[in-house]
Amino acid sequence: MASAIDELSDYMVEIFDKCEERGMQVPLILCTVSPNGSVACARIYGDGRAPDILAEHFEAEGFRLPMTCMVLDQNNEAARVTIAPGKILQFY
């Protein structure tokens, strides 16, 4: 079974790119929460290194959309991201 972070990798790339555009400073802490209780939290460096998995709980059915992500950078700037069906990202 793939890890929750593996399942989220495509989303993580897009989220990281948008955070970088906003000037957020790495490493980023990304926390994702699905309505069914799947949770993943990772430190993302953005320099080609794999993310450090800080915590994860992966329900048998994986992540269910829509889900919410919170990103925190090294300057305490936060972004909230909603991932809806069809890979639609909404940043707040």
N, CA, C and O of each residue as an XYZ file, in Angstrom:
368
protein
N       0.839     -1.183      0.000
C       0.000      0.000      0.000
C       0.882      1.244      0.000
O       1.843      1.334      0.764
N       0.549      2.194     -0.856
C       1.298      3.449     -0.924
C       1.018      4.266      0.332
O      -0.033      4.131      0.958
N       1.967      5.104      0.681
C       1.735      5.963      1.840
C       0.800      7.098      1.455
O       0.604      7.389      0.275
N       0.233      7.726      2.460
C      -0.658      8.861      2.218
C       0.085      9.968      1.485
O      -0.488     10.636      0.624
N       1.349     10.167      1.818
C       2.141     11.208      1.158
C       2.309     10.876     -0.326
O       2.233     11.774     -1.165
N       2.537      9.591     -0.669
C       2.640      9.209     -2.072
C       1.350      9.533     -2.813
O       1.389     10.031     -3.938
N       0.214      9.256     -2.194
C      -1.072      9.527     -2.828
C      -1.261     11.018     -3.081
O      -1.952     11.403     -4.024
N      -0.663     11.846     -2.260
C      -0.823     13.294     -2.367
C       0.259     13.977     -3.199
O       0.229     15.199     -3.341
N       1.209     13.231     -3.750
C       2.384     13.853     -4.364
C       2.060     14.832     -5.476
O       2.694     15.883     -5.558
N       1.093     14.527     -6.337
C       0.745     15.471     -7.406
C       0.192     16.772     -6.830
O       0.525     17.861     -7.299
N      -0.654     16.648     -5.814
C      -1.188     17.841     -5.174
C      -0.075     18.631     -4.493
O      -0.054     19.860     -4.555
N       0.846     17.926     -3.845
C       1.926     18.590     -3.115
C       2.779     19.448     -4.043
O       3.194     20.543     -3.664
N       3.043     18.961     -5.250
C       3.841     19.731     -6.208
C       3.132     21.036     -6.548
O       3.747     22.102     -6.549
N       1.850     20.949     -6.832
C       1.090     22.153     -7.180
C       0.977     23.106     -5.994
O       1.105     24.319     -6.156
N       0.740     22.565     -4.812
C       0.670     23.401     -3.614
C       2.008     24.088     -3.366
O       2.048     25.285     -3.078
N       3.111     23.334     -3.477
C       4.436     23.924     -3.272
C       4.682     25.056     -4.268
O       5.175     26.118     -3.889
N       4.340     24.835     -5.543
C       4.546     25.869     -6.566
C       3.777     27.143     -6.226
O       4.315     28.243     -6.357
N       2.529     27.006     -5.793
C       1.728     28.181     -5.447
C       2.277     28.886     -4.204
O       2.261     30.114     -4.128
N       2.755     28.120     -3.245
C       3.355     28.723     -2.054
C       4.625     29.479     -2.422
O       4.875     30.570     -1.910
N       5.416     28.905     -3.301
C       6.638     29.568     -3.766
C       6.294     30.879     -4.470
O       6.976     31.883     -4.263
N       5.239     30.887     -5.307
C       4.788     32.102     -5.989
C       4.386     33.177     -4.989
O       4.561     34.367     -5.251
N       3.850     32.766     -3.847
C       3.429     33.706     -2.797
C       4.602     34.190     -1.953
O       4.427     35.046     -1.086
N       5.805     33.649     -2.197
C       6.981     34.056     -1.445
C       7.153     33.344     -0.123
O       7.929     33.796      0.719
N       6.457     32.252      0.083
C       6.587     31.506      1.333
C       7.970     30.855      1.398
O       8.494     30.393      0.385
N       8.548     30.822      2.587
C       9.920     30.368      2.797
C       9.975     28.905      3.244
O       9.288     28.503      4.183
N      10.802     28.122      2.555
C      10.975     26.703      2.885
C      11.903     26.545      4.083
O      12.683     27.450      4.382
N      11.830     25.412      4.768
C      10.916     24.316      4.517
C       9.494     24.658      4.943
O       9.269     25.396      5.902
N       8.541     24.097      4.199
C       7.128     24.275      4.489
C       6.626     23.082      5.287
O       7.113     21.965      5.119
N       5.664     23.320      6.141
C       4.967     22.242      6.834
C       3.588     22.148      6.190
O       2.825     23.114      6.203
N       3.272     20.985      5.629
C       2.002     20.750      4.954
C       1.207     19.732      5.742
O       1.669     18.613      5.967
N       0.001     20.120      6.167
C      -0.902     19.212      6.872
C      -2.162     19.052      6.034
O      -2.783     20.041      5.646
N      -2.539     17.810      5.755
C      -3.723     17.528      4.957
C      -4.684     16.693      5.791
O      -4.279     15.793      6.527
N      -5.977     17.020      5.656
C      -7.000     16.319      6.412
C      -8.169     16.030      5.477
O      -8.695     16.927      4.818
N      -8.564     14.752      5.434
C      -9.688     14.308      4.622
C     -10.906     14.119      5.518
O     -10.755     13.780      6.692
N     -12.109     14.330      4.990
C     -13.310     14.157      5.815
C     -13.453     12.763      6.425
O     -14.134     12.606      7.439
N     -12.827     11.753      5.830
C     -12.954     10.396      6.366
C     -11.921     10.082      7.455
O     -11.898      8.967      7.975
N     -11.073     11.047      7.801
C     -10.111     10.840      8.870
C      -8.693     10.566      8.426
O      -7.804     10.465      9.271
N      -8.442     10.440      7.114
C      -7.062     10.304      6.638
C      -6.346     11.630      6.865
O      -6.886     12.697      6.572
N      -5.125     11.551      7.392
C      -4.345     12.738      7.740
C      -2.896     12.501      7.351
O      -2.372     11.399      7.514
N      -2.250     13.543      6.835
C      -0.815     13.472      6.563
C      -0.199     14.827      6.877
O      -0.791     15.869      6.599
N       0.982     14.801      7.452
C       1.718     16.019      7.764
C       3.171     15.789      7.358
O       3.781     14.790      7.741
N       3.719     16.723      6.578
C       5.082     16.552      6.064
C       5.824     17.879      6.039
O       5.215     18.944      5.938
N       7.139     17.802      6.134
C       8.033     18.952      5.945
C       8.539     18.870      4.513
O       9.073     17.840      4.100
N       8.375     19.950      3.752
C       8.754     19.984      2.338
C       9.876     20.991      2.165
O       9.749     22.153      2.553
N      10.982     20.535      1.577
C      12.169     21.380      1.427
C      12.232     22.094      0.088
O      12.736     23.215      0.014
N      11.735     21.474     -0.964
C      11.735     22.119     -2.273
C      13.063     22.114     -2.992
O      13.222     22.831     -3.980
N      14.016     21.338     -2.537
C      15.327     21.295     -3.191
C      15.605     19.912     -3.776
O      16.760     19.528     -3.963
N      14.550     19.179     -4.060
C      14.710     17.846     -4.624
C      14.690     16.735     -3.600
O      14.565     15.563     -3.957
N      14.814     17.089     -2.318
C      14.745     16.071     -1.267
C      13.309     15.587     -1.109
O      12.353     16.338     -1.304
N      13.185     14.327     -0.754
C      11.858     13.790     -0.444
C      11.343     14.471      0.818
O      12.135     14.843      1.684
N      10.023     14.640      0.934
C       9.495     15.254      2.155
C       9.737     14.368      3.371
O       9.771     13.142      3.265
N       9.904     15.005      4.522
C       9.964     14.282      5.790
C       8.530     14.065      6.246
O       7.776     15.028      6.393
N       8.148     12.834      6.470
C       6.808     12.551      6.966
C       6.833     12.750      8.479
O       7.573     12.076      9.195
N       6.017     13.680      8.948
C       5.964     13.997     10.368
C       4.870     13.203     11.073
O       5.027     12.804     12.227
N       3.763     12.977     10.372
C       2.660     12.176     10.917
C       1.777     11.748      9.765
O       1.647     12.459      8.768
N       1.163     10.563      9.912
C       0.205     10.146      8.897
C      -0.697      9.050      9.447
O      -0.267      8.157     10.177
N      -1.944      9.155      9.070
C      -2.933      8.115      9.350
C      -3.700      7.949      8.058
O      -4.252      8.916      7.533
N      -3.741      6.748      7.548
C      -4.244      6.488      6.215
C      -5.398      5.500      6.313
O      -5.175      4.313      6.549
N      -6.643      5.978      6.132
C      -7.808      5.094      6.127
C      -7.727      4.150      4.933
O      -7.085      4.472      3.933
N      -8.368      2.995      5.025
C      -8.295      1.978      3.977
C      -8.698      2.510      2.613
O      -8.118      2.106      1.604
N      -9.663      3.392      2.556
C     -10.103      3.924      1.259
C      -9.291      5.126      0.789
O      -9.601      5.712     -0.248
N      -8.265      5.496      1.533
C      -7.411      6.620      1.143
C      -8.052      7.949      1.488
O      -8.910      8.038      2.365
N      -7.618      8.978      0.780
C      -8.157     10.313      1.013
C      -9.461     10.482      0.250
O      -9.620      9.979     -0.862
N     -10.385     11.199      0.866
C     -11.660     11.501      0.238
C     -11.742     13.004      0.030
O     -11.399     13.781      0.921
N     -12.193     13.406     -1.135
C     -12.333     14.818     -1.454
C     -13.758     15.272     -1.189
O     -14.682     14.460     -1.247
N     -13.956     16.552     -0.900
C     -12.936     17.585     -0.791
C     -12.158     17.439      0.514
O     -12.653     16.894      1.501
N     -10.933     17.940      0.488
C     -10.132     17.906      1.707
C      -9.433     19.236      1.888
O      -9.325     20.032      0.955
N      -8.966     19.464      3.091
C      -8.356     20.735      3.460
C      -6.883     20.534      3.777
O      -6.495     19.555      4.416
N      -6.073     21.474      3.320
C      -4.634     21.468      3.608
C      -4.271     22.804      4.254
O      -4.821     23.848      3.902
N      -3.344     22.756      5.195
C      -2.794     23.957      5.793
C      -1.294     23.917      5.565
O      -0.641     22.901      5.801
N      -0.757     25.044      5.101
C       0.674     25.150      4.854
C       1.219     26.271      5.735
O       0.653     27.363      5.782
N       2.312     25.995      6.426
C       2.962     26.989      7.277
C       4.411     27.103      6.840
O       5.096     26.094      6.672
N       4.885     28.349      6.654
C       6.283     28.522      6.253
C       7.133     28.943      7.445
O       6.639     29.030      8.569
N       8.414     29.202      7.193
C       9.362     29.515      8.261
C       9.188     30.912      8.840
O       9.783     31.236      9.868
N       8.369     31.747      8.183
C       8.070     33.080      8.704
C       6.696     33.132      9.359
O       6.177     34.213      9.637
N       6.104     31.961      9.607
C       4.792     31.815     10.225
C       3.658     32.297      9.328
O       2.559     32.564      9.814
N       3.910     32.410      8.024
C       2.831     32.710      7.082
C       2.088     31.412      6.816
O       2.696     30.356      6.646
N       0.764     31.505      6.782
C      -0.049     30.306      6.578
C      -0.918     30.453      5.338
O      -1.341     31.553      4.981
N      -1.173     29.335      4.696
C      -2.101     29.276      3.565
C      -3.029     28.099      3.804
O      -2.619     27.060      4.321
N      -4.284     28.277      3.422
C      -5.246     27.185      3.480
C      -5.606     26.813      2.059
O      -5.863     27.681      1.225
N      -5.623     25.526      1.785
C      -5.903     25.037      0.444
C      -7.036     24.024      0.537
O      -7.010     23.131      1.384
N      -8.020     24.163     -0.327
C      -9.074     23.171     -0.444
C      -8.861     22.426     -1.751
O      -8.718     23.044     -2.806
N      -8.841     21.103     -1.685
C      -8.729     20.272     -2.880
C     -10.088     19.637     -3.105
O     -10.569     18.859     -2.280
N     -10.705     19.978     -4.238
C     -12.024     19.473     -4.576
C     -11.899     18.415     -5.668
O     -10.851     18.314     -6.307
N     -12.941     17.630     -5.891
C     -12.895     16.637     -6.970
C     -12.520     17.294     -8.300
O     -12.924     18.423     -8.577
N     -11.756     16.587     -9.109
C     -11.288     17.135    -10.379
C      -9.984     17.895    -10.246
O      -9.600     18.631    -11.155
N      -9.283     17.724     -9.101
C      -8.004     18.383     -8.817
C      -8.102     19.895     -8.905
O      -7.247     20.547     -9.503
N      -9.129     20.440     -8.315
C      -9.297     21.883     -8.258
C      -8.741     22.365     -6.921
O      -9.177     21.926     -5.857
N      -7.775     23.268     -6.994
C      -7.184     23.822     -5.776
C      -7.697     25.236     -5.557
O      -7.728     26.044     -6.486
N      -8.092     25.529     -4.344
C      -8.494     26.881     -3.976
C      -7.599     27.318     -2.824
O      -7.580     26.678     -1.772
N      -6.849     28.421     -3.021
C      -5.951     28.940     -1.998
C      -6.617     30.076     -1.255
O      -7.312     30.906     -1.841
N      -6.387     30.098      0.075
C      -6.890     31.189      0.910
C      -5.763     31.741      1.736
O      -5.967     32.672      2.515
